[in-house]
Amino acid sequence: MLRRIPVIALLGALLAFSAACTNKKVNNPLANVGSKQPDKVLFDRAMDAMKHNRFDVARMTLQTLINTYPDSEFVARAKLAVGDSWYAEGGSAALAQAEIEYKDFETFFPNMPEAAEAQLKIANIHYQQMEKPDRDYTHAMRAEEEYRSLILQYPDSKLVPEAKQRLLEVQEVLGEREYEIGRFYYLRQSYPAAIARLNSLVDRYPLYSHADDALYLMGQALEGEIAIIRSKPMNETAKARAIDEFTKEASDAYAKIITRYPLMDRVEDAQRRLEALHRPIPKPTQAAIAQNKAEQDSRHSTGMISSVLGGFKKHPDVAAATHVGEPTLVDPHPIAAPEVVNRVTSAMLGKPAGGTGSITPEIKNDGAPPPNQPAPRSDTPQPDASISVAPPPDSSAQPPVAAGASDSNELKPNVPADSNELKVDPAATASSSSAASSSDNGGQALPPPPQVNEVQSPENAPAANAASSSSSAQTDQQSTSSSKPKKKKGLKKIIPF
């Protein structure tokens, strides 16, 4: 008995160890994290490959999961993970492919919470590739568009605050670009273009860090246009109207600096310009002062070392962007330079802005009845188009026409012939012509020349040959009987000097 007890204990230990080593599968894939369902296994393998930066292996595993188990609960997460693998890999081509994958995810799963995340990553792709204001702004425009789409399509998402802050930074870069372009036009005295560009900048990006400089520069451009108008010789009344229009716009720009940005650097300059223009100086409200103070305090300054190193970076410096306020989600109507010129022209003509002046469009008559007139009827008598008067012939331009000949292209009036009109007899004309011809040839009438292009029948061929031989013999006889020999005409011999 004592020997059997250790054997039984050993067998029991072996059974317990074998039971512990068995791999038992769970039927429910959502039972616990250690589920051994094949779709969960593929997803875990893909996540482990991404953790070790093996992005191609991760994408192949995720694609196998999507194609093999289309009804799995991990399909949506796998589709998003494919885009994440491209996003984490980096590079221009990989980021472009990541954008495509995120767009597909939004198309197939628009109601999932991860759709807002996919839209944010699309915007971040362009934000990372955004360049400085004086360079290509394509990615900056795309980033602004994608951030706006996220805020408007998913207003309840928890990612909206992050998207708004990124949008403010993007608009800071775009505002700097618009300001530099307006300043470029101002320095070259292209004042209408500078006014249009700076006015659009202030309306579109009111939170731009140098909005006061943009308003002040716009006022200076308006005053420059006033100086040009004063130097031009024109009607004094029209000149005064144009000057009043520009002076009003310049004073509005200076006044907006004081009322909207009361704590910024251009306030004192704006007050001096209003005094020079003899305009009242407004006072800012406490709400405007508090708002502008919050905006200025939220901005960050860039140190000297960071400024020097920023010159070697491709990404722009967005430290000056504000961290308070709402970004512009809808662009206002942009102002173009021709609109500025039209406003001044309308003011000079004494008409409201946007008027077209006294120019009336020309109405061409191409056969259609005039407005408010009945349509033409088929029984309406039409004028006789057969009666037409030919212009008098120009003897210097047209060759004379022989008597008895008629021009087929001549226009003749449709009137009856006059009985007393003298007419030319064709027979008499022909006889006189033949007589003149015979007198020129020694009193003998020449036979008509043979028709070279006429096709002759075989029976008439001998007669034609006989006539041709007789005419040639007569011609030889006349040349022989001539008293003076004729000299042959030819090229003159060129005698060298």
C-alpha positions as CSV (number, residue, x, y, z in Angstrom):
1,M,0.0,0.0,0.0
2,L,2.8,2.4,0.8
3,R,4.4,1.8,-2.6
4,R,1.1,2.5,-4.4
5,I,0.6,6.0,-2.8
6,P,3.6,7.6,-4.5
7,V,2.6,6.2,-7.9
8,I,-1.0,7.5,-7.5
9,A,0.3,10.9,-6.5
10,L,2.6,11.0,-9.4
11,L,-0.2,10.1,-11.8
12,G,-2.4,12.9,-10.3
13,A,0.4,15.4,-10.7
14,L,0.8,14.4,-14.4
15,L,-2.9,14.8,-15.0
16,A,-3.0,18.2,-13.4
17,F,0.0,19.4,-15.5
18,S,-1.5,18.1,-18.7
19,A,-4.8,19.9,-18.0
20,A,-3.0,23.1,-17.3
21,C,-1.1,22.9,-20.6
22,T,-4.1,22.3,-22.8
23,N,-5.0,25.4,-25.1
24,K,-8.8,25.7,-24.9
25,K,-10.5,28.0,-27.5
26,V,-13.2,30.5,-26.5
27,N,-16.3,30.4,-28.7
28,N,-17.3,34.0,-28.0
29,P,-14.8,36.5,-29.6
30,L,-15.8,39.2,-27.2
31,A,-15.4,37.1,-24.1
32,N,-12.0,38.3,-23.0
33,V,-8.8,39.8,-24.4
34,G,-7.2,36.4,-24.7
35,S,-9.7,35.3,-27.4
36,K,-8.2,32.9,-29.9
37,Q,-10.4,33.7,-32.9
38,P,-8.5,34.0,-36.1
39,D,-9.6,37.6,-37.0
40,K,-8.4,38.7,-33.5
41,V,-5.2,36.9,-34.0
42,L,-4.5,38.6,-37.3
43,F,-5.3,42.0,-35.9
44,D,-3.0,41.5,-32.9
45,R,-0.2,40.4,-35.2
46,A,-0.7,43.5,-37.3
47,M,-0.5,45.8,-34.3
48,D,2.6,44.1,-33.1
49,A,4.2,44.6,-36.5
50,M,3.3,48.3,-36.5
51,K,4.8,48.6,-33.0
52,H,8.1,47.4,-34.4
53,N,7.9,49.6,-37.5
54,R,7.3,46.7,-39.9
55,F,4.6,48.6,-41.8
56,D,4.5,46.5,-44.9
57,V,4.0,43.3,-42.8
58,A,1.3,45.1,-40.8
59,R,-0.6,46.2,-44.0
60,M,-0.5,42.7,-45.5
61,T,-1.9,41.2,-42.3
62,L,-4.6,43.8,-42.1
63,Q,-5.5,43.3,-45.7
64,T,-5.8,39.6,-45.2
65,L,-8.1,40.2,-42.3
66,I,-10.3,42.5,-44.3
67,N,-10.5,40.1,-47.3
68,T,-10.9,36.9,-45.3
69,Y,-13.4,38.1,-42.7
70,P,-15.5,40.8,-44.2
71,D,-18.1,40.5,-41.4
72,S,-15.6,40.7,-38.5
73,E,-15.9,43.4,-35.9
74,F,-12.3,44.3,-36.5
75,V,-12.8,45.3,-40.1
76,A,-13.4,49.0,-39.3
77,R,-10.4,49.1,-37.0
78,A,-8.3,47.3,-39.6
79,K,-9.3,49.8,-42.3
80,L,-8.3,52.7,-40.1
81,A,-5.0,50.9,-39.1
82,V,-4.0,50.6,-42.7
83,G,-4.1,54.4,-43.0
84,D,-2.3,54.7,-39.7
85,S,0.5,52.5,-41.1
86,W,1.0,54.8,-44.1
87,Y,0.8,57.9,-41.8
88,A,3.4,56.5,-39.4
89,E,5.7,55.6,-42.2
90,G,6.0,59.2,-43.4
91,G,7.2,60.6,-46.7
92,S,5.2,62.4,-49.4
93,A,4.1,59.2,-51.2
94,A,3.1,57.5,-47.9
95,L,1.2,60.5,-46.7
96,A,-0.7,60.7,-49.9
97,Q,-1.6,57.1,-49.7
98,A,-2.7,57.6,-46.0
99,E,-5.0,60.4,-47.1
100,I,-6.7,58.0,-49.6
101,E,-7.2,55.4,-46.9
102,Y,-8.7,57.9,-44.5
103,K,-11.0,59.1,-47.2
104,D,-12.2,55.6,-47.8
105,F,-12.7,55.0,-44.1
106,E,-15.0,58.1,-44.0
107,T,-16.9,56.9,-47.0
108,F,-17.6,53.4,-45.7
109,F,-18.0,54.2,-42.0
110,P,-19.3,57.8,-41.8
111,N,-21.2,57.3,-38.5
112,M,-18.4,55.9,-36.4
113,P,-16.6,58.0,-33.8
114,E,-13.3,57.3,-35.6
115,A,-14.5,59.2,-38.7
116,A,-13.7,62.5,-37.0
117,E,-10.3,61.1,-36.2
118,A,-9.7,60.1,-39.8
119,Q,-10.7,63.7,-40.9
120,L,-8.3,65.2,-38.3
121,K,-5.4,63.1,-39.6
122,I,-6.2,64.2,-43.2
123,A,-5.9,67.8,-42.1
124,N,-2.7,67.0,-40.1
125,I,-1.1,65.5,-43.2
126,H,-1.3,68.9,-45.0
127,Y,-0.4,70.7,-41.9
128,Q,2.9,68.8,-41.6
129,Q,3.7,69.6,-45.3
130,M,2.8,73.3,-45.0
131,E,5.5,75.7,-46.1
132,K,6.5,79.2,-45.2
133,P,4.3,82.2,-46.3
134,D,6.6,83.2,-49.1
135,R,6.6,79.7,-50.7
136,D,4.1,77.3,-52.0
137,Y,0.8,77.7,-50.1
138,T,-1.0,74.6,-51.6
139,H,-0.8,72.5,-48.4
140,A,-1.8,75.5,-46.3
141,M,-5.0,76.0,-48.3
142,R,-5.8,72.3,-48.1
143,A,-5.1,72.2,-44.4
144,E,-7.5,75.1,-43.9
145,E,-10.2,73.3,-45.9
146,E,-9.8,70.0,-44.1
147,Y,-9.9,71.6,-40.6
148,R,-13.0,73.5,-41.6
149,S,-14.6,70.3,-42.8
150,L,-14.0,68.6,-39.5
151,I,-15.4,71.5,-37.5
152,L,-18.5,71.7,-39.6
153,Q,-19.2,68.0,-40.1
154,Y,-18.4,66.8,-36.6
155,P,-19.3,69.7,-34.3
156,D,-19.8,67.4,-31.3
157,S,-16.5,65.6,-31.6
158,K,-13.9,65.9,-28.8
159,L,-11.3,66.7,-31.5
160,V,-12.9,70.1,-32.5
161,P,-10.8,72.2,-30.0
162,E,-7.6,70.8,-31.5
163,A,-8.8,71.4,-35.0
164,K,-9.7,75.0,-34.2
165,Q,-6.3,75.7,-32.8
166,R,-4.6,74.2,-35.8
167,L,-6.9,76.2,-38.0
168,L,-5.8,79.4,-36.3
169,E,-2.2,78.6,-36.9
170,V,-2.9,77.8,-40.6
171,Q,-4.8,81.1,-41.0
172,E,-1.9,83.0,-39.4
173,V,0.4,81.7,-42.1
174,L,-2.1,82.5,-44.9
175,G,-2.6,86.0,-43.4
176,E,1.1,86.7,-43.4
177,R,1.2,85.7,-47.1
178,E,-1.7,88.1,-47.9
179,Y,0.0,90.9,-46.0
180,E,3.3,90.5,-47.9
181,I,1.5,90.6,-51.2
182,G,-0.4,93.7,-50.3
183,R,2.8,95.4,-49.1
184,F,4.4,94.4,-52.4
185,Y,1.7,96.2,-54.4
186,Y,1.9,99.2,-52.0
187,L,5.7,99.7,-52.5
188,R,5.2,99.7,-56.3
189,Q,2.4,102.2,-56.0
190,S,-0.2,99.9,-57.4
191,Y,-2.7,101.2,-54.8
192,P,-6.0,99.6,-56.0
193,A,-4.4,96.2,-55.9
194,A,-2.9,96.8,-52.5
195,I,-6.2,98.2,-51.1
196,A,-8.1,95.1,-52.4
197,R,-5.6,92.6,-51.0
198,L,-5.4,94.2,-47.6
199,N,-9.1,94.7,-47.2
200,S,-9.7,91.1,-48.0
201,L,-7.1,90.1,-45.5
202,V,-8.7,92.0,-42.6
203,D,-12.2,90.7,-43.5
204,R,-11.0,87.1,-43.8
205,Y,-8.5,86.8,-41.0
206,P,-9.4,89.3,-38.2
207,L,-7.2,87.3,-35.7
208,Y,-4.0,87.8,-37.7
209,S,-1.2,89.0,-35.5
210,H,-0.4,92.0,-37.7
211,A,-4.0,93.0,-38.6
212,D,-3.3,96.6,-37.3
213,D,-0.3,96.9,-39.7
214,A,-2.6,95.7,-42.6
215,L,-5.2,98.3,-41.7
216,Y,-2.6,101.1,-41.4
217,L,-1.0,100.1,-44.7
218,M,-4.4,100.1,-46.4
219,G,-5.1,103.7,-45.1
220,Q,-1.7,104.7,-46.5
221,A,-2.6,103.2,-49.9
222,L,-5.8,105.2,-49.9
223,E,-4.0,108.4,-49.1
224,G,-1.5,107.6,-51.9
225,E,-4.5,107.3,-54.3
226,I,-5.7,110.7,-53.1
227,A,-2.4,112.3,-54.0
228,I,-2.5,110.8,-57.5
229,I,-6.1,112.1,-58.1
230,R,-5.1,115.6,-56.9
231,S,-2.2,115.7,-59.4
232,K,-4.3,114.8,-62.4
233,P,-6.1,117.4,-64.5
234,M,-9.8,116.7,-64.4
235,N,-13.1,118.2,-63.5
236,E,-12.8,119.7,-60.1
237,T,-16.3,118.5,-59.0
238,A,-15.5,114.9,-59.9
239,K,-12.0,115.2,-58.3
240,A,-13.6,116.4,-55.0
241,R,-16.0,113.5,-55.0
242,A,-13.2,110.9,-55.5
243,I,-11.1,112.5,-52.8
244,D,-14.0,112.5,-50.4
245,E,-14.6,108.8,-51.1
246,F,-11.0,107.8,-50.5
247,T,-10.7,110.0,-47.4
248,K,-13.8,108.3,-45.9
249,E,-12.4,104.8,-46.5
250,A,-9.0,105.8,-45.1
251,S,-10.5,107.2,-42.0
252,D,-12.6,104.1,-41.5
253,A,-9.4,101.9,-41.7
254,Y,-7.7,104.1,-39.1
255,A,-10.7,104.1,-36.9
256,K,-11.0,100.3,-37.0
257,I,-7.4,100.1,-35.6
258,I,-8.5,102.1,-32.5
259,T,-11.8,100.3,-31.9
260,R,-10.9,96.7,-32.7
261,Y,-7.2,96.5,-31.8
262,P,-6.7,99.2,-29.1
263,L,-3.7,97.5,-27.5
264,M,-1.6,97.0,-30.7
265,D,1.3,99.1,-32.0
266,R,-0.4,101.1,-34.7
267,V,-3.0,102.9,-32.5
268,E,-0.9,106.1,-32.0
269,D,-0.1,106.3,-35.8
270,A,-3.8,105.9,-36.6
271,Q,-4.8,108.7,-34.2
272,R,-2.2,111.0,-35.9
273,R,-3.6,110.2,-39.3
274,L,-7.1,110.9,-38.3
275,E,-6.1,114.3,-36.9
276,A,-4.4,115.1,-40.2
277,L,-7.5,114.1,-42.1
278,H,-9.7,116.2,-39.8
279,R,-11.7,113.2,-38.7
280,P,-13.0,112.4,-35.2
281,I,-11.0,109.9,-33.1
282,P,-13.2,107.1,-31.7
283,K,-12.8,105.5,-28.3
284,P,-12.6,101.7,-27.8
285,T,-15.0,99.9,-25.6
286,Q,-14.0,97.9,-22.5
287,A,-15.1,94.7,-24.2
288,A,-12.9,95.4,-27.2
289,I,-10.0,96.2,-24.9
290,A,-10.5,92.9,-23.0
291,Q,-10.8,90.9,-26.1
292,N,-7.7,92.3,-27.7
293,K,-5.7,91.8,-24.4
294,A,-6.7,88.2,-24.3
295,E,-5.6,87.7,-27.9
296,Q,-2.2,89.4,-27.2
297,D,-1.5,87.5,-24.1
298,S,-2.2,84.1,-25.7
299,R,0.4,84.7,-28.4
300,H,4.0,83.3,-28.0
301,S,7.1,85.1,-28.9
302,T,10.0,83.5,-30.8
303,G,13.5,83.8,-29.3
304,M,16.6,84.8,-31.1
305,I,18.0,81.3,-31.4
306,S,14.7,79.9,-32.6
307,S,14.4,82.7,-35.2
308,V,17.9,81.9,-36.5
309,L,17.2,78.1,-36.7
310,G,13.8,78.7,-38.2
311,G,15.4,80.0,-41.4
312,F,16.7,76.5,-42.1
313,K,13.3,74.8,-41.5
314,K,10.7,74.2,-44.1
315,H,7.7,74.4,-41.7
316,P,6.7,78.0,-40.9
317,D,6.8,79.6,-37.4
318,V,3.2,79.7,-35.9
319,A,4.1,81.0,-32.5
320,A,2.4,84.3,-33.2
321,A,-1.0,82.6,-33.7
322,T,-3.6,83.4,-31.1
323,H,-5.0,80.7,-28.8
324,V,-8.3,82.4,-28.1
325,G,-11.2,83.3,-30.4
326,E,-13.0,81.5,-33.1
327,P,-11.4,81.0,-36.5
328,T,-13.1,82.1,-39.7
329,L,-15.1,79.1,-41.1
330,V,-16.6,80.8,-44.2
331,D,-14.7,83.1,-46.5
332,P,-16.3,86.5,-47.1
333,H,-16.6,87.9,-50.7
334,P,-13.1,88.9,-51.8
335,I,-12.5,92.4,-53.2
336,A,-10.7,92.8,-56.4
337,A,-8.8,95.8,-57.7
338,P,-11.3,96.6,-60.5
339,E,-14.0,96.9,-57.8
340,V,-12.0,99.6,-56.1
341,V,-11.6,101.5,-59.3
342,N,-15.3,101.1,-60.1
343,R,-16.2,102.5,-56.7
344,V,-14.2,105.6,-57.3
345,T,-15.5,106.1,-60.8
346,S,-19.1,105.8,-59.5
347,A,-18.2,108.4,-56.8
348,M,-16.8,110.8,-59.5
349,L,-20.0,110.4,-61.5
350,G,-22.1,111.1,-58.5
351,K,-23.7,107.7,-58.5
352,P,-23.9,105.0,-55.7
353,A,-21.1,102.5,-55.5
354,G,-21.5,99.7,-58.0
355,G,-23.2,101.8,-60.6
356,T,-22.5,101.3,-64.3
357,G,-22.5,104.9,-65.4
358,S,-24.3,106.1,-68.5
359,I,-23.1,103.3,-70.8
360,T,-26.0,101.4,-72.4
361,P,-25.6,98.1,-74.2
362,E,-25.8,98.0,-77.9
363,I,-28.7,96.1,-79.3
364,K,-28.0,94.3,-82.6
365,N,-30.8,93.7,-85.0
366,D,-30.4,90.2,-86.5
367,G,-33.8,89.8,-88.0
368,A,-35.8,89.3,-84.9
369,P,-38.7,91.6,-84.2
370,P,-38.1,94.3,-81.5
371,P,-39.5,93.7,-78.0
372,N,-43.2,94.1,-77.4
373,Q,-44.0,93.7,-81.1
374,P,-46.2,91.1,-82.7
375,A,-44.6,88.2,-84.6
376,P,-44.5,88.6,-88.4
377,R,-47.2,86.8,-90.4
378,S,-46.8,84.9,-93.6
379,D,-49.4,87.0,-95.4
380,T,-47.5,90.3,-94.7
381,P,-46.4,91.9,-98.0
382,Q,-42.6,91.8,-98.3
383,P,-40.5,94.5,-100.2
384,D,-39.5,93.5,-103.7
385,A,-35.9,92.5,-103.6
386,S,-35.6,92.2,-107.4
387,I,-35.3,95.9,-107.9
388,S,-31.8,97.0,-107.3
389,V,-29.7,99.9,-108.6
390,A,-26.3,99.2,-109.9
391,P,-23.5,101.6,-109.0
392,P,-22.0,103.6,-111.9
393,P,-19.2,101.8,-113.6
394,D,-15.7,102.9,-112.9
395,S,-13.9,103.3,-116.2
396,S,-10.5,103.4,-114.5
397,A,-11.0,100.1,-112.7
398,Q,-12.9,98.0,-115.4
399,P,-11.8,97.3,-119.0
400,P,-14.1,98.7,-121.7
401,V,-16.7,96.3,-123.1
402,A,-16.9,95.8,-126.9
403,A,-20.0,96.9,-128.7
404,G,-22.6,94.3,-128.8
405,A,-21.1,92.4,-125.8
406,S,-23.0,92.1,-122.6
407,D,-21.7,91.6,-119.0
408,S,-23.5,88.7,-117.3
409,N,-22.7,90.1,-113.9
410,E,-24.2,93.5,-114.6
411,L,-27.3,94.4,-112.6
412,K,-30.1,95.7,-114.8
413,P,-33.2,97.6,-113.6
414,N,-36.5,95.7,-114.0
415,V,-38.1,98.3,-116.2
416,P,-39.7,98.0,-119.7
417,A,-37.6,98.9,-122.8
418,D,-38.0,102.3,-124.5
419,S,-39.3,102.0,-128.1
420,N,-37.4,105.2,-129.2
421,E,-34.0,103.9,-127.9
422,L,-31.4,103.3,-130.6
423,K,-30.2,99.7,-130.7
424,V,-27.1,98.3,-132.2
425,D,-27.6,95.7,-135.0
426,P,-25.4,92.7,-134.3
427,A,-25.2,91.7,-138.0
428,A,-23.9,95.2,-138.9
429,T,-21.4,95.1,-136.2
430,A,-20.2,91.6,-137.3
431,S,-19.9,92.8,-141.0
432,S,-18.0,95.9,-140.1
433,S,-15.6,93.9,-137.9
434,S,-14.9,91.4,-140.8
435,A,-14.4,94.3,-143.2
436,A,-11.8,95.9,-140.9
437,S,-10.1,92.5,-140.5
438,S,-9.9,91.9,-144.3
439,S,-8.5,95.4,-144.9
440,D,-5.7,94.8,-142.4
441,N,-4.7,91.5,-144.2
442,G,-4.4,92.9,-147.7
443,G,-8.1,92.7,-148.7
444,Q,-8.3,88.9,-148.2
445,A,-10.4,87.4,-145.4
446,L,-8.6,84.8,-143.3
447,P,-10.3,81.5,-142.5
448,P,-11.2,80.9,-138.9
449,P,-8.5,79.0,-136.9
450,P,-9.1,75.3,-136.5
451,Q,-10.5,74.1,-133.2
452,V,-7.6,72.3,-131.5
453,N,-9.7,70.8,-128.7
454,E,-12.6,69.9,-130.8
455,V,-13.2,66.2,-131.3
456,Q,-13.8,65.5,-135.0
457,S,-15.5,62.6,-136.6
458,P,-13.5,60.3,-139.0
459,E,-15.4,61.3,-142.0
460,N,-14.7,65.1,-141.4
461,A,-11.0,64.5,-140.8
462,P,-9.8,64.8,-144.5
463,A,-11.7,68.1,-144.9
464,A,-10.2,69.6,-141.8
465,N,-6.7,68.6,-142.9
466,A,-7.3,70.1,-146.3
467,A,-8.4,73.4,-144.8
468,S,-5.4,73.4,-142.5
469,S,-3.0,72.9,-145.4
470,S,-4.5,75.6,-147.5
471,S,-4.4,78.1,-144.7
472,S,-0.7,77.3,-144.1
473,A,0.1,77.7,-147.8
474,Q,-1.6,81.0,-148.0
475,T,0.3,82.2,-144.9
476,D,3.7,81.2,-146.6
477,Q,2.7,83.1,-149.8
478,Q,2.0,86.3,-147.8
479,S,5.2,86.1,-146.0
480,T,7.1,85.7,-149.3
481,S,5.4,88.6,-151.0
482,S,6.3,91.0,-148.2
483,S,8.7,93.7,-149.5
484,K,10.6,94.1,-146.2
485,P,12.2,91.1,-144.5
486,K,11.3,90.7,-140.9
487,K,14.0,90.3,-138.3
488,K,13.8,87.6,-135.7
489,K,13.4,88.7,-132.2
490,G,15.7,87.2,-129.6
491,L,17.7,87.9,-126.6
492,K,20.3,90.7,-127.0
493,K,23.9,89.7,-126.7
494,I,25.4,90.9,-123.5
495,I,28.8,92.6,-124.3
496,P,31.2,92.6,-121.4
497,F,32.8,95.8,-120.5
